[in-house]
Amino acid sequence: MNSDQYMQVGYLVVLAVVLISYLYIKGRGRMREMLRHAASWVLIFVCVLIGVGLWFDGREPGMPQHSVFAEEGRIEVPRARDGHYHLTLQINGVAVPMIVDTGASDLVLSRSDAERVGLLEKDLIFAGRANTANGQVTTAHVRLEQVRLGEIEDQFVPAIVNGGEMQRSLLGMSYLSRFSRIEIAENRLVLVR
């Protein structure tokens, strides 16, 4: 859960406490009537939560999938609720979720993703340095044997393994520059080979 979700849950808990307190104070001495009112409020509360959940789930997916048009060499990606564009690359046959980051110079793997695709940390040489939003980190230069995005496949793709903490790997400009066109319009990222 992120901080916004914790705040939403906290708000709902405070609201529930206020409602329960009100019902308790109002219903002292009339326990049966108080329980009936409490059940009504709980039912209303649950219906509202279900309605809000269905509204947001129907409007926009939490983690959008990309559409690949192989005959056209085109990939379309809807923008996620978090404001980013997410793609899943197949690296050495392993699915690796990534955030598209045009501000990143390289394709950057987290240590855990690097290990999942067969790049063992004991074999990496963290001799490089990079300045990130979280400060300076060590990096290891690698070549990925196979990178696949839908039907588009590349071999021996240069990448970086970040020695610092990363929640998700980044798809930066060293990979994006392989496309002849990168366009962002109407909340969609379009990549054309």
Secondary structure as the mmCIF struct_conf table of DSSP 4:
data_model
#
loop_
_struct_conf.conf_type_id
_struct_conf.id
_struct_conf.beg_label_comp_id
_struct_conf.beg_label_asym_id
_struct_conf.beg_label_seq_id
_struct_conf.end_label_comp_id
_struct_conf.end_label_asym_id
_struct_conf.end_label_seq_id
HELX_RH_AL_P HELX_RH_AL_P1 SER A 3 LYS A 26
TURN_TY1_P TURN_TY1_P1 GLY A 27 GLY A 29
HELX_RH_AL_P HELX_RH_AL_P2 MET A 31 ARG A 59
BEND BEND1 GLU A 60 GLU A 60
BEND BEND2 GLY A 62 MET A 63
HELX_LH_PP_P HELX_LH_PP_P1 PRO A 64 HIS A 66
STRN STRN1 SER A 67 PHE A 69
TURN_TY1_P TURN_TY1_P2 ALA A 70 GLY A 73
STRN STRN2 ARG A 74 PRO A 78
HELX_LH_PP_P HELX_LH_PP_P2 ARG A 79 ALA A 80
TURN_TY1_P TURN_TY1_P3 ARG A 81 ASP A 82
BEND BEND3 GLY A 83 GLY A 83
STRN STRN3 HIS A 86 ILE A 91
TURN_TY1_P TURN_TY1_P4 ASN A 92 GLY A 93
STRN STRN4 VAL A 94 VAL A 100
TURN_TY1_P TURN_TY1_P5 THR A 102 GLY A 103
BEND BEND4 SER A 105 ASP A 106
STRN STRN5 VAL A 108 LEU A 109
HELX_RH_AL_P HELX_RH_AL_P3 ARG A 111 ARG A 116
TURN_TY1_P TURN_TY1_P6 VAL A 117 GLY A 118
HELX_RH_3T_P HELX_RH_3T_P1 GLU A 121 ASP A 123
STRN STRN6 GLY A 128 THR A 132
TURN_TY1_P TURN_TY1_P7 ALA A 133 ASN A 134
STRN STRN7 GLY A 135 LEU A 149
TURN_TY1_P TURN_TY1_P8 GLY A 150 GLU A 151
STRN STRN8 ILE A 152 ASN A 162
BEND BEND5 GLY A 163 GLY A 164
BEND BEND6 GLN A 167 ARG A 168
STRN STRN9 SER A 169 LEU A 171
HELX_RH_AL_P HELX_RH_AL_P4 MET A 173 LEU A 176
TURN_TY1_P TURN_TY1_P9 SER A 177 ARG A 178
BEND BEND7 PHE A 179 SER A 180
STRN STRN10 ARG A 181 ALA A 185
TURN_TY1_P TURN_TY1_P10 GLU A 186 ASN A 187
STRN STRN11 ARG A 188 VAL A 192
#
